[in-house]
């Protein structure tokens, strides 16, 4: 994330204006401080029944944080920030997302919700206990540990699906006294935003969806199709780049060779990127699927894949493992895995039982991801999701959808289909960005303009379309230089 110039404008305004105290912005909330934001904000909770069908039963506290608007004449429609995952808490991404809303925060409160099962809202966690390289990267070892954890969870995992969680969001809206709100969701957070829009359209003013994950997406199947498409695009881009094509003419062949070798399984030793010490790692189809897919989230790292696969072809797996470890650490940080599977097992896995997508078997990844989720979900209790959850009805609320053209998880095809179903929506694509657009380049300005005017047609997306593609990595060639001759 970058520090954008509007932050400087707000800093100057703070020094000049007579800004009202935070206590007046969020009545009844407690002063608090959270990592990622320097100023004091306000925190609170709403007490909600864990089971919506048993209002007198056990309660959970759903936590939220309010970053009060700076100006005295603040707007009445706050921005609700919904995090991704599923399993990420919004309070844990305040520092990363504040630059997106810097200008909007001048007139609007920002509300960061820890969705039930995440953060400070009865977190359903499966903490990492194995710090070895295999424990962090090997899908089989991770799955074995995960199954033990899921079986040991004491909370009722049936009550953490999205259609239940958005009732907590509306309770927070009522607690804050807001008649209408603006929604911003990223990745899975877009699904939560869509469900809130479906259940409470009268309380929504605008919606921003960054990386659309519609409710009928069937994530484990989409993972294979979308990652395979992203990998194919990378192959095409390498062929079109003279230097990449010259240096790595066998890039696509190496992908197929690596996948073929993995079917038999074999053991390697590779230096742990965290410690530099050699660690054993078992290579199989699941591991290679993960090592190929994960770097695609970040285009600048995906641009290193031709080099990493060339090294792996020479039995040096260090670069490939390092790429995956770099992204995996960021993706899994603060992710409540118990909540993640409570959501996916309830909402996505039933769609696989309807036959899924036959195109999955034709991808480089096959049913690897679906098989892993199926095995984990055998240990998670769920309840039926209402049929209406999977519908995206037309809406009069203006919706801005952002997609990265190189995104392997929520690529533009989902945003395009969603825009057609919503009706009053506009889909903007940044061709050379990956997973997450809102914080990049001119995107914060477009979001600010949209939320202020609630007009999708007034936006000019050309600044996103002009962003350049990342350059493919080329190792620096070192040559032996002879020392200068010493005069005699």
Secondary structure, 3 states (H helix, E strand, C coil): CCCCHHHHHHHHHHHHCCCCCHHHCCCCCEEECCCCCCCCEEEEEEEEECCCCCCCCCEEEEEEEEECCCCCCCCCCCEEEECCCCCCCHHHHHHHHHHHHCCHHHCCCEEEECCCCCCCCCCCCCCCCCCCHHHHHCHHHHHHHHHHHHHHCCCCHHHCCHHHHHHHHHHHHHHHCCCCEEEEEECHHHHHHHHHHHHCHHHEEEEEEECCCCCCCCHHHHHHHHHHHHHHHHHHHHHHCHHHHHHCCCHHHHHHHHHHHHHHCEEEEEECCCCCCEEEEEECHHHHHHHHHHHHHCHHHHCCHHHHHHHHHCCCCHHHHHHHHHHHHHHHCCCCHHHHHHHHHHHCHHHHCCCCCHHHHHCCCCCHHHHHHHHHHCCCCCCCCCHHHHCCCCEEEEEEEEEECCCCCCCHHHHHHHHHHHEEEEEEEECCCCCCCCCCCCHHHHHHHHHHHCCHHHCCCHHHHCCCCCCCCCCCCCCCCCCCCCCC
